[in-house]
């Protein structure tokens, strides 16, 4: 909700109305971005592993390869 309204209102004012601390909101926002970035990186690793094996490995073998890559 804050993300939708932050262009119209100040974040601290929105946080007060929703009984959320601004620091908590910003922490949540950063953790969400980090999660999305990590998922994107993982997706690229999976695509690359699949390409390296020319699509011949199944899910179990691909999982082993990704674990070895660490």
C-alpha angles and dihedrals in degrees: 000000000000091000090056094049103035094095091058100038138029115266094232090054091050091048091052091052092049094042092240125131115242090228090053091050093050091046090052091048093052093047090051091052092048091051092051092047091050092049090050092051091048091050090053091050091051092049091048093049090049091050093048091056091043089238094295098118122082127220095279095051092045090051090053091049092051091049091052091050087055 
